[in-house]
Amino acid sequence: MKDKLALSTLTLGHTLVHWYFQGFLLIVPFVIKEFSLSFTQAGLLVSYRAILGAIVNIPAGALVDWLGKRRLILAVSILWSAIIYLMVGLSPNYLILQIMVALVGIGGSTWHPAAMSTLSNRFPERRGFALSLHEFGANLGDALAPLVIGIMLVTIGWREVLGINAIPGILLAIALWFLMGKFQESQRTTMNFSKYTAGLKGLFTNKLLIKLSGISALRTMSQNVINTFLPIYLINVLAMGPDRAGFMVALLTLPSLASGLIVGTISDKTGRKSAMAVCLWVSAAMMALLGVFQQGYLFMGSLMVLGLFLFSVRPVNFAYAMEVTPKDIGATTVGFIFGLNTAFAALAPLAAGIIADRVGAISTFYLGSALVLGSAILTLTLPKVVRKKEEAKAPASAGKPP
């Protein structure tokens, strides 16, 4: 399969994965109203998804590396997300709703190891660019979902919105199965079990990988706080309509459509550490300013600058991680980091909800700032990694990246 088609397909799939994720967060304020939930309960609802995702991530990555069935795993991941979100909309009570929301976490957890390891192996010379383009798809979904779903919520209920949103997921899962062809076979590992388990054990003793996972976890915790409570703050506290709130949430993610690709490309040339550090320090400052300004144009400007930097870090972090771990267990590396990410990030919405109930929703912005500040400080301990020349050359079968 041609590399451009593979890269485009995986980017589009990532768009839909995040469309579901970000779109549901705009629906949470309406779930709060329908079921009379506290901020703590709302935060817990989002945490459920992250908890199950954390449990699934590492075995999902191992499954990808061991079996190599990337096409099947990617198609099932998209289909799973579509069907489970449909079931969320059909939930007759809060108990069933909680179970369905938790099950959603399986979809994203299986997507990322398969997609990101495929791109990392396919484009080693431009790994930062390829992963940033994949992240562009996520940012596109994050940006468009609140805009479109916000408008939809003006005229129809949140349950109907989830039902309609299942349709593109089902169609894309079918399309992905046929478009990917036998592409996954070229990525199949030939490791025996003992070699594989030795490589897996090495991840848990790789101190640099643990640091990168910690940086990623703190950043993701911060992102989970802002993603969860920005819509709640806008709709439940400032009493904005869903269309205007959707526009405000989009201001957070729209700038990253350009910045992610720029930061990823810069990191390929100048190094991962410096690119990550700048993004994280600026993100900490901008998130604190959200708490200071609270609303108005300065609040909107802070959201936009925050979006420029906060969402640009993840692909650089993963590119760094896959340069300090064995290529043959790339999917497991992704699953390992995502597993630690989501395990800790699952606590963030719940903690933010508890603080919001006691202090006020605006406090969640300061919590997010403190978390990403910790991530920035930890970045200072990283060494600069110089890729080996043989790893920087694309394999002959890969051709030139787009």
C-alpha positions as CSV (number, residue, x, y, z in Angstrom):
1,M,0.0,0.0,0.0
2,K,1.3,3.5,-0.8
3,D,2.6,5.4,2.1
4,K,0.6,8.5,1.4
5,L,-2.7,6.5,1.5
6,A,-1.6,4.8,4.7
7,L,-0.7,8.1,6.4
8,S,-4.0,9.7,5.3
9,T,-6.1,6.8,6.4
10,L,-4.5,6.7,9.8
11,T,-4.8,10.4,10.2
12,L,-8.5,10.3,9.3
13,G,-9.1,7.5,11.8
14,H,-7.4,9.4,14.5
15,T,-9.6,12.4,13.7
16,L,-12.7,10.2,14.4
17,V,-11.3,8.7,17.6
18,H,-10.9,12.2,19.0
19,W,-14.1,13.4,17.5
20,Y,-15.9,10.9,19.8
21,F,-13.8,11.8,22.8
22,Q,-14.0,15.6,22.5
23,G,-17.6,15.6,21.4
24,F,-18.7,13.6,24.4
25,L,-17.1,16.1,26.8
26,L,-19.4,18.8,25.4
27,I,-22.3,16.5,26.1
28,V,-21.3,16.0,29.8
29,P,-22.8,19.3,31.0
30,F,-26.2,18.0,29.6
31,V,-25.7,14.7,31.3
32,I,-25.1,16.6,34.6
33,K,-28.4,18.4,34.2
34,E,-30.4,15.3,33.2
35,F,-29.1,13.1,36.1
36,S,-28.5,16.0,38.6
37,L,-24.8,15.2,39.0
38,S,-22.3,17.0,41.2
39,F,-18.9,18.1,39.7
40,T,-17.3,15.2,41.5
41,Q,-19.7,12.7,39.8
42,A,-19.1,14.4,36.4
43,G,-15.3,14.0,36.9
44,L,-15.7,10.4,38.0
45,L,-17.8,9.7,34.8
46,V,-14.8,10.9,32.7
47,S,-12.4,9.0,34.9
48,Y,-14.2,5.7,34.2
49,R,-13.2,5.8,30.6
50,A,-9.5,6.5,31.4
51,I,-9.3,3.8,34.0
52,L,-10.4,1.0,31.7
53,G,-8.2,2.5,29.0
54,A,-5.2,2.3,31.3
55,I,-5.9,-1.4,32.0
56,V,-6.1,-2.2,28.2
57,N,-3.2,-0.1,26.9
58,I,-0.2,-2.2,27.7
59,P,-1.7,-5.6,26.6
60,A,-3.1,-3.9,23.5
61,G,0.3,-2.7,22.5
62,A,1.8,-6.2,23.2
63,L,-0.9,-7.8,21.1
64,V,-0.1,-5.5,18.1
65,D,3.6,-6.3,18.3
66,W,3.1,-10.0,18.8
67,L,0.3,-10.6,16.2
68,G,0.9,-7.8,13.8
69,K,-2.8,-7.7,12.9
70,R,-2.8,-3.9,12.5
71,R,-5.6,-3.7,10.0
72,L,-8.0,-5.8,12.1
73,I,-7.1,-3.9,15.3
74,L,-7.5,-0.5,13.8
75,A,-10.9,-1.3,12.2
76,V,-12.3,-2.9,15.3
77,S,-11.1,0.1,17.4
78,I,-13.1,2.6,15.3
79,L,-16.1,0.3,15.1
80,W,-16.0,-0.3,18.9
81,S,-16.0,3.5,19.6
82,A,-18.9,4.1,17.3
83,I,-21.1,1.3,18.7
84,I,-20.3,2.0,22.4
85,Y,-21.0,5.7,22.1
86,L,-24.3,4.8,20.5
87,M,-25.0,2.6,23.5
88,V,-24.1,5.6,25.8
89,G,-26.9,7.5,24.1
90,L,-29.3,4.6,24.6
91,S,-28.5,4.2,28.3
92,P,-31.8,4.1,30.3
93,N,-30.3,5.1,33.6
94,Y,-27.1,6.4,35.2
95,L,-25.7,3.0,36.1
96,I,-25.8,1.7,32.6
97,L,-24.4,5.1,31.4
98,Q,-21.4,4.7,33.7
99,I,-20.7,1.2,32.3
100,M,-21.0,2.2,28.7
101,V,-18.7,5.3,29.2
102,A,-16.1,3.1,30.9
103,L,-16.2,0.6,27.9
104,V,-15.5,3.5,25.5
105,G,-11.9,3.6,26.8
106,I,-11.1,0.3,25.0
107,G,-11.4,1.9,21.5
108,G,-8.7,4.6,21.9
109,S,-6.4,2.3,23.8
110,T,-6.2,-0.2,20.9
111,W,-6.0,2.5,18.2
112,H,-2.9,4.3,19.4
113,P,-0.4,1.5,19.7
114,A,-1.3,0.1,16.3
115,A,-1.4,3.4,14.4
116,M,1.6,5.1,16.0
117,S,4.0,2.1,15.9
118,T,3.1,1.7,12.2
119,L,4.0,5.3,11.4
120,S,7.1,5.2,13.5
121,N,8.4,2.2,11.7
122,R,7.4,3.4,8.3
123,F,8.9,6.9,8.5
124,P,12.0,6.7,10.8
125,E,13.7,9.6,9.1
126,R,10.7,11.9,9.7
127,R,9.2,10.2,12.7
128,G,8.3,13.5,14.4
129,F,6.5,14.8,11.3
130,A,4.6,11.5,10.7
131,L,3.5,11.3,14.3
132,S,2.6,15.0,14.3
133,L,0.5,14.5,11.2
134,H,-1.3,11.7,13.0
135,E,-1.7,14.1,15.9
136,F,-3.1,16.7,13.4
137,G,-5.9,14.3,12.8
138,A,-6.6,14.2,16.6
139,N,-6.5,17.9,16.8
140,L,-8.8,18.3,13.9
141,G,-11.3,16.0,15.6
142,D,-10.9,17.9,18.8
143,A,-11.5,21.2,17.0
144,L,-14.4,20.3,14.8
145,A,-16.4,18.1,17.3
146,P,-17.3,20.9,19.8
147,L,-18.2,23.2,16.9
148,V,-20.5,20.7,15.1
149,I,-21.9,19.0,18.2
150,G,-22.5,22.4,19.9
151,I,-24.7,23.4,16.9
152,M,-26.5,20.1,16.9
153,L,-27.3,20.4,20.6
154,V,-29.2,23.6,20.0
155,T,-31.8,21.7,18.0
156,I,-31.7,18.0,19.1
157,G,-31.0,16.2,22.4
158,W,-27.6,14.7,23.4
159,R,-28.9,11.2,23.0
160,E,-29.8,11.8,19.3
161,V,-26.4,13.4,18.7
162,L,-24.6,10.3,19.9
163,G,-26.8,8.2,17.7
164,I,-26.1,10.2,14.6
165,N,-22.4,10.3,15.4
166,A,-22.2,6.5,15.3
167,I,-22.8,6.4,11.5
168,P,-19.4,7.8,10.3
169,G,-17.5,5.5,12.7
170,I,-19.2,2.4,11.2
171,L,-18.5,3.6,7.7
172,L,-14.9,4.5,8.4
173,A,-14.2,1.1,10.0
174,I,-15.4,-0.7,6.8
175,A,-13.4,1.7,4.6
176,L,-10.3,1.3,6.7
177,W,-10.5,-2.5,6.4
178,F,-10.4,-2.3,2.6
179,L,-8.0,0.6,2.3
180,M,-5.3,-0.8,4.5
181,G,-5.3,-4.1,2.5
182,K,-2.4,-6.3,3.6
183,F,-0.4,-3.4,4.9
184,Q,-0.2,-4.9,8.4
185,E,1.6,-8.0,7.1
186,S,4.7,-5.9,6.2
187,Q,4.9,-4.8,9.8
188,R,4.6,-8.3,11.4
189,T,7.2,-9.1,14.0
190,T,9.3,-12.2,13.8
191,M,10.4,-12.2,17.4
192,N,10.2,-15.3,19.4
193,F,8.4,-15.2,22.8
194,S,11.5,-15.1,24.9
195,K,13.0,-12.2,22.9
196,Y,9.8,-10.3,23.1
197,T,9.4,-10.7,26.9
198,A,13.0,-9.6,27.4
199,G,12.2,-6.4,25.4
200,L,9.0,-5.9,27.4
201,K,10.9,-6.3,30.7
202,G,13.4,-3.7,29.4
203,L,10.7,-1.1,29.2
204,F,10.0,-1.3,32.9
205,T,13.7,-0.8,33.7
206,N,14.4,2.0,31.2
207,K,14.8,5.1,33.4
208,L,14.6,7.5,30.5
209,L,11.4,5.9,29.3
210,I,9.9,6.2,32.8
211,K,10.8,9.9,32.9
212,L,9.2,10.4,29.5
213,S,6.1,8.5,30.7
214,G,6.0,10.8,33.8
215,I,6.2,13.9,31.7
216,S,3.5,12.6,29.4
217,A,1.3,11.6,32.3
218,L,1.4,15.0,34.0
219,R,0.7,16.7,30.7
220,T,-2.2,14.4,30.0
221,M,-3.6,14.9,33.5
222,S,-3.6,18.6,32.8
223,Q,-5.2,18.2,29.4
224,N,-7.9,15.9,30.9
225,V,-8.7,18.6,33.5
226,I,-9.1,21.4,30.9
227,N,-11.0,19.1,28.4
228,T,-13.5,18.0,31.0
229,F,-14.1,21.2,33.0
230,L,-13.9,23.9,30.3
231,P,-17.3,22.8,28.8
232,I,-18.8,22.4,32.3
233,Y,-17.5,25.8,33.3
234,L,-18.8,27.5,30.2
235,I,-22.3,25.9,30.2
236,N,-23.0,25.2,33.8
237,V,-21.3,28.2,35.4
238,L,-21.3,30.9,32.8
239,A,-24.6,29.7,31.4
240,M,-23.4,29.8,27.7
241,G,-25.5,28.1,25.0
242,P,-24.0,24.9,23.6
243,D,-23.2,26.5,20.2
244,R,-21.2,29.4,21.8
245,A,-19.5,27.0,24.3
246,G,-18.6,24.7,21.4
247,F,-16.9,27.7,19.7
248,M,-15.0,28.5,22.9
249,V,-13.8,24.9,23.2
250,A,-12.7,24.9,19.6
251,L,-10.5,27.9,20.3
252,L,-8.5,25.6,22.5
253,T,-7.9,23.1,19.8
254,L,-8.0,24.9,16.5
255,P,-4.5,26.6,16.8
256,S,-2.9,23.2,17.3
257,L,-3.8,22.2,13.7
258,A,-0.8,24.2,12.5
259,S,1.4,24.2,15.6
260,G,1.5,20.5,16.0
261,L,3.1,19.9,12.6
262,I,5.5,22.8,13.1
263,V,6.7,21.6,16.5
264,G,7.0,18.0,15.3
265,T,9.1,19.1,12.3
266,I,11.3,21.4,14.5
267,S,11.9,18.5,16.9
268,D,13.2,16.4,14.0
269,K,15.9,19.0,13.3
270,T,16.7,20.6,16.7
271,G,15.9,17.8,19.2
272,R,12.9,16.7,21.2
273,K,13.9,18.1,24.6
274,S,13.9,21.8,23.7
275,A,10.6,21.5,21.7
276,M,8.9,19.8,24.6
277,A,10.2,22.2,27.3
278,V,9.1,25.4,25.5
279,C,5.6,24.0,24.9
280,L,5.1,22.9,28.5
281,W,6.3,26.1,30.2
282,V,4.1,28.2,28.0
283,S,1.1,25.9,28.6
284,A,1.5,26.2,32.4
285,A,1.5,30.0,32.2
286,M,-1.6,30.1,29.8
287,M,-3.6,27.7,31.9
288,A,-3.0,29.8,35.0
289,L,-4.2,32.9,33.1
290,L,-7.5,31.2,32.4
291,G,-8.1,31.3,36.2
292,V,-7.1,34.9,36.3
293,F,-9.2,36.3,33.4
294,Q,-12.2,33.9,33.9
295,Q,-14.0,35.2,30.8
296,G,-13.9,37.8,28.0
297,Y,-11.3,38.4,25.2
298,L,-8.2,37.8,27.4
299,F,-9.7,34.5,28.4
300,M,-10.3,33.6,24.8
301,G,-6.7,34.7,23.9
302,S,-5.3,32.6,26.6
303,L,-7.3,29.6,25.4
304,M,-5.8,30.0,21.9
305,V,-2.2,30.3,23.0
306,L,-2.7,27.4,25.3
307,G,-3.9,25.3,22.4
308,L,-0.9,26.3,20.3
309,F,1.4,24.6,22.8
310,L,-0.4,22.0,25.0
311,F,-1.5,19.8,22.1
312,S,1.8,19.9,20.3
313,V,3.8,18.0,22.9
314,R,2.5,14.5,22.7
315,P,3.8,13.4,19.3
316,V,7.3,14.8,20.2
317,N,7.2,12.9,23.4
318,F,6.3,9.6,21.7
319,A,9.0,10.2,19.0
320,Y,11.6,10.6,21.7
321,A,10.4,7.4,23.5
322,M,10.6,5.3,20.3
323,E,14.1,6.5,19.7
324,V,15.3,5.1,23.1
325,T,13.5,1.8,22.9
326,P,13.8,-1.3,20.5
327,K,12.0,-0.8,17.2
328,D,10.5,-4.3,17.4
329,I,8.3,-3.4,20.4
330,G,7.2,0.1,19.2
331,A,3.5,-0.7,19.7
332,T,4.2,-1.9,23.2
333,T,6.2,1.2,23.9
334,V,3.2,3.3,22.9
335,G,0.9,1.1,25.0
336,F,3.3,1.4,27.9
337,I,3.3,5.2,27.9
338,F,-0.4,5.4,27.2
339,G,-1.1,2.9,30.0
340,L,0.8,5.0,32.6
341,N,-0.7,8.2,31.1
342,T,-4.3,7.1,31.5
343,A,-3.7,5.4,34.9
344,F,-2.7,8.7,36.4
345,A,-4.8,10.9,34.1
346,A,-7.9,8.9,35.3
347,L,-7.4,10.6,38.7
348,A,-7.3,14.1,37.3
349,P,-11.0,14.7,36.4
350,L,-12.1,13.1,39.7
351,A,-9.7,15.3,41.7
352,A,-10.7,18.4,39.8
353,G,-14.4,17.6,40.4
354,I,-13.8,17.3,44.2
355,I,-11.9,20.6,44.2
356,A,-14.5,22.3,42.1
357,D,-17.4,21.2,44.4
358,R,-15.5,22.6,47.4
359,V,-13.8,25.7,45.9
360,G,-15.5,26.4,42.6
361,A,-15.1,25.4,39.0
362,I,-12.5,28.1,38.3
363,S,-10.0,26.2,40.5
364,T,-9.7,23.5,37.9
365,F,-7.7,25.8,35.7
366,Y,-5.1,26.3,38.5
367,L,-5.0,22.6,39.1
368,G,-4.3,22.0,35.4
369,S,-1.6,24.7,35.4
370,A,0.2,23.0,38.4
371,L,0.1,19.6,36.7
372,V,1.7,20.8,33.4
373,L,4.2,22.9,35.4
374,G,5.3,19.7,37.0
375,S,5.7,18.2,33.6
376,A,7.8,21.1,32.4
377,I,10.1,20.9,35.5
378,L,10.6,17.1,34.9
379,T,11.6,17.9,31.3
380,L,14.7,19.7,32.6
381,T,16.1,16.3,33.7
382,L,16.1,14.8,30.2
383,P,19.3,14.3,28.1
384,K,19.4,15.3,24.5
385,V,19.0,12.2,22.3
386,V,20.8,12.1,19.0
387,R,19.4,9.5,16.6
388,K,21.7,6.9,15.1
389,K,22.3,7.5,11.4
390,E,21.2,4.0,10.5
391,E,17.9,4.6,12.4
392,A,17.3,7.9,10.6
393,K,17.3,6.3,7.2
394,A,14.0,5.2,5.8
395,P,13.7,1.5,4.8
396,A,13.8,0.9,1.1
397,S,10.3,-0.5,1.1
398,A,8.9,2.7,2.6
399,G,9.9,5.1,-0.2
400,K,9.9,8.8,0.4
401,P,7.5,10.1,3.0
402,P,5.0,12.7,1.8
